[in-house]
Amino acid sequence: MEPCVIKTREQYEAALAVVEELMGQTHEAGSKDGERLELFALLVENYEKEHFAIGLPSPIDAIRFRMDQLGLAQRDLVPYLGSRSKVSEVLSGKRPLTLAMIRALVNGLGIPADALLQDGGTTVPEPLAIEPGKFPLKVMAARGYFTRAFKDLRGEAEELIRGFMEQAGAPSVVNGFCRRSRSLRSGKQMDQVALLAWCIRVRGRAATQKDIKRYVPGCVDGAFLVEVARQSWSEQGPLLAKELLAKKGIALVIEPHLPGTHLDGAAMLAADGRPVIGMTLRHDRLDNFWFTLLHELAHVELHLHAAGDSYVDDLDFHESEDPKEAEADDAARDALIPPTAQWETTPARQEQSPEAIRALADQLSISPAIVAGRIRHDCRKYQILGNLVGAKAVRRLFSDVEWGN
């Protein structure tokens, strides 16, 4: 047989027979038969590496092998796996290893990471910058934030949070989000981890929206804000506004706020640079919807330019010292009721009667709820005109959102 690259089982067996025959002979160094033996041995070895590769042991086999080496009993694994029941379930194949368990076994028992990682990886990822257990896991799970099944919510928290982040097109670690700039307008103590989870959720849902056109920077201006405000004349106005934003390449996501957060809306950039507006509708009123939407759109127009920037707003807080928040407030007010309307001298502002409010709304082609809401805000009298601000008229339009209790 002449030496050649082995491609078939028959060629392999023939080459193996040549190796066995030559190995049974004595050869002088540098002889032709010696070189022939080396060549055939190399050809056989290459074929065996490709077709008879020996895989790594299973994670369970790797653990048991190390236990035998060190003379460990199952109870000795409790510090690494968490409890006797978890040790038993892992060794019986009923419970998968978590990243926390793998790190403990690698660092504590010296088991190679590539023998424990079941996804083919060779190194264990660095821990998240935020402890996964600090996220509001129960609420997130109840609201469908996690797409993978789990058996132990807290035990598998890191895997769940990493998968949750990947839905948003974000890095698979939270560290990058922690370093990004975030402008926060709020007069209350905010749960920063819950807020982070909400922002990621909004980005993730924005990434799944269809029929969003390509965003052209600079396409949002004062005239567009006025156009959006004019959609309020219709009972379906919030949905019309969402469609209008989509044509400009802006995703509008309605996502209820998480416990420990007090926010109405946010403006942020997606991973592809597209603006995303998130709204909670925690106040189910038309006046609140339209001012929040226009406020966040003003951020898109005026401030949302650098990758990673975001503006998160609790609009119940009026005393923000951030000049950008004041700019967004002014732009939203002017888009809803233009300065040319001479607001302070209108009968609606002075008389505050339903008839005058509806007359001004008709004149401006906007919802009466916007006029009534402006009066309540300016006078700081939120107990008046309650029947004109569109209470319970917004959430019902977004039937795809789970509002809970």
N, C-alpha and C positions, 0 to 999 in steps of 0.2 A: 504494500500500500504506500502510495506517495503521500507525503505530508500536505495537508490542506486545511482550510478553515472547516471545522466540523459543524454541520448544519442539521444532520439527521441522527436519529437513534442508531441506525445501522452504521453510519460512519463513526459514531462514538464507540460502539462496541468493537469495531474493527481496530480503531486506534488504541483502545484499551488493551486489546490482545497483543498489539505490537509492543506496547509499554511492558506488559507482563513478560513477553518473550525476551526483550532486551535486558530487562532487570535480572533475568536468570543467567545472564552471561557476564563475563568479566571484560571490562573495557579499559584500555589505557587512556590516560588523560589526553584530551584533544583528538581522540580517534573519531573516525566518521560515525561508527556505531554509537559512541558516547554522545556526540552532538545530535545524532538522530534520536536517541533516547530523551535528551533534554527538550528537543523540539516537540516530540509527540506528547511528552508529559505536560508541556505548557499548553498545547492544544486541548488536551483532555481536561486540564484544570480550568481553562476558560469556559469550556462547555458546561462543566459541572457548576461553576459559579452562576451561570445564567439560568440553568434548568433545575438545579438541585440546591438552590440557596437555602440555607438554614435560617429561618426567621427568629426573631427575638422571642423569648418566652412570654407567655401571657402575664399580665400584671399579677395575677394571683400566684402563678408559678414563681415569679421573681420574688414575691414576698415570702412564700414558703421556703424557697431556697435560702434566702437570707436568714430566716428563722432557724433553719437547720444548722447553718454555719455558726450562728451565735448562740445556739441552744436556747432559743426563746420559746415561751409558751404563748398561747393566745392572749392571756391577760397582760403580757408584756407589751402588747401593741395598743393598749388603751390610751396611753399618752399621745400616740400618733394618729389614731383613728377616732377617738372621742369617747367611746363607751364599749362595754363588753358586747352589747347587742350589735353595735355597728361593726365591731371586729368580726363577729360571727357572720353577719350579713355580707361583709366584703369578701371574706374567705370562701363563702359558699356561692358567691356570684350573684347574690340577691340585691346588692347595693353597689353602684359604681363608685369609683374613687373620685373625690372632689379635688380641686386644685389645692385646697388647704391641706388635705390628707397627703397628696403627692409631695408637696413641699416638706411636710414633716418627715415623711419616709426618706426622701432624698437627703435632707440635712441631718436627720437623726440616726438613720440606719445605713446611709451610704448606698442605697439602691439606685442604680442609674436611672435618670429621668426618662430616657427613651424606652426603658422596659416598663414604665408605669403609664406613660402617656398613650392613650388609646387612639389618638388622632394622627399618629405618625410623627409627632413633633419630637424634637431632641432636647429641648430646653423648656423649663417651666417658666411661664410668663411672670414678670414682676408683679407683686401685689398692687392692687388699685390704690390710688392716692387717698381715697375715702373708704373707710371700712364698709363693706357691703351691707352689714347688719344695721347700719345707720339709715339706710333707705326705708321708706314706709312700705315694707315688702307686702304685708297683708292687703293693704289698700291697692297697691299696684297689681297684685295677683287678682284681686276681685274685679278690677277694671280691665283685665285683659292685656296688661302691659307685657306679659311674658308669653312667648309663643311656644316654648319648649315645655314638655311635661316635667314635673318634679315630684319627688317623694318627700323630701325634707326641705321645706322652704328656707329655713335659716342655714341648714347645712350646705345647701346648694346655692346660696345667695350670690357668690361670686360668679358662678357660671350663668345664673339668670341675669345678673346685671350686665355682664359682658355681652350676652346675646341681645339684651334689650338695647344696648348702645349701638350694636351693629345694625339694628333695624333703622337707625337714624342716619346711616351712612357715615357715622362718626368712627374715630379710632376705637379699637376694642378695649381700650382702657379709659378710665375716667380722668386720668391725669391731664390730658389736653384740654378738657372742658374747664378744669379748675384753674388753668392758667389764662383763660380767655377773659377779656374785659367785659364787665356787665354793669350797666348803669341801672341802679335800683331806686325806684321812687316808692317809698312806703313810710308811714308813720308808726308802724308796728314792728315788733320783732319777727323776723321772717326765718322759717326753717330753711336754711340754705340748701340742705341736701334734698329736701322735698321739692324745693324750687328748681334745682338742677334736674331732678327726675321729670318734672313737668315740662321744662324746656326741651329735654331730649325727646319726650313723648310727642310734643308738637312737631319737632323736626322730623321724627319718624313718620308721623301721619302725613305730613306735607309731602314726603318722598313718595307716598303711594297714590297721591292725587293724579288723576288723569286729566287730559285736555288743558294742561297749563302751558301757555305759549312761552316762547323764549323771552326772557327778561332783557330789556335794553336799558342800561343805566341812564338815568336822567329822564325817563319817560313819565315819571310821576312829578307833577308840578301842581301849582295852585289851581289851575283850571281843571285838572283831573280830580282833585279833591272836591271841587264844587260839583262836578259831574256825578261823583259817587254820592254826595249828599243828596242830590236830586232824586236818587232812587228811592228815597224814604217816602215819597208820595204814595207808594204802593204798599198794600198789606204784605206782599211778598218781597218788599224792599231789601231785607237782609240777604235773601237768596240772589236777588238781582245784583246786589253789590258784590257778592262772591264771584258771580260769573264775570262781572266787569273787571275785577282784579285778576282773574285767571287769564283774561285776554291780554293783560299787561305783563303776565309772567309772575304774578304774585299769588302765593298760596294763602288762603284763609282757613285756619283750623280752629274749630270750636272744641275745647277740651276743658272739662270741669277742673277747678283748682284742687290741689291736694291739701289734706289737713296740715295746718301750720303755715300755710301760705295765704296771703291776703292780696290778691291781685285781680285786676280786671283784664289786662292785656299785655302783650309783649310784641316787639318787633325784633327780628333776628335774621341772620343770613344762613341759608342752607349750605351744605358742603360744596354745592356747585355754584355758589354766589347768588342764588335766587333769593329774593326777600320772602320771608315767611311772617305772617301776622297770626298770633295766637290770641284767642279770647276765651274767657271762662264763663261769661254770662252769669256770674254769681248774683248780679242784680238783674232779674229777668224783666227788663223794661226797655222800651224802644229808645227813650232819651239816652239811657246809659249806653246802649249798643252803638248808636250813631256817634256819640262823642268819643267813645273808646276807639272805634274803628278809625275815625278821622284823626285822632291823636296819634295812633300808631302809624297811619299812612304818612302823617307829617314827619315822623321820625325817619321813615323810608326816604322821603324827599330830601330832608335837611341833614340827617346825621348818620344814616346807616350806610357807610361806605367801606370801612376796613373789615377784612375777613375776621370773623370771630366776635365782632361787636354785637351787643344786644341791649335792648332797653326794656325793662320790666317795670310795669306801672300799677300801683294801687292808686286809682284816681279819686278815692275818698280822701286822700291826703293832698291838701291844697297848698301847703306851705313849703313846697320843695324849693331849695335854694339853687338847684341846678339850672343854669340859663337855658340849656337845651330843652328842659321840660317846659319852661315858660314859653319858648319859641313854639313847641309842639301844641301847647294849649292855645296860643294865639292863632296859629294856623288852622286848628280845628274849629275854633269859634268863628273865624272869618269865613271859612268854607260853608259852615252850616247857616249862619246868618251874616251876610256880607256887611261891611261897614257902611255901604251906601244905603242900607235900610234905615239908618239913623235910629238904631235900636232904642236908645234911651228915651226918645220922644214918641215912639210908636204908641198907639192906644193899647196894644197888647201889653207892653211893659208898664204903662201907667195905670191902666184900668184892671189888668189881670183878669179880665172876664173871658169865659169860654168863647163868646162870640168874636171878641177882638183877637183872641189867639188863633182861632180858625181862619179869620180873615187874613191875618198876616201870613199864616202858613200857606193859604191859597195863593197869595201874591208872590211868595217866594218859591212856590212849587216844592214844598217840603212837608213833612209830617207835623201836625200840631204838637206831637209829643216833644219835638225838638224845641219849639217855642216855650212850651210849658216847663220843660226841664231847665232851660236857660233862666227863666224867671225864678224857679225854685233855688237854683244855684246862686244867682246874684243876690237874692234876698236872704239866703241861708234859711229858708223856710220850707223844709222838705215834707211838711204835713199838708201843704196846700196843693190843689190841682192834681190830686192823686188819680182822678178818673181820666186825665188827659195825657199821662206820660207813657201809656202803652204797657201797663203792668201785665205780666204773663203773656206777652204777645210775641216773644222771640224764641224761646226754647222749643216751643211746639213746631217751629219751622224746621228745626234740625233733628229730624226723626232718627238719624243714624247715631246720635249721641246717647250714651247711657248716663242718665242724670242721677239715678239712685234716689235716696230719700233727701 
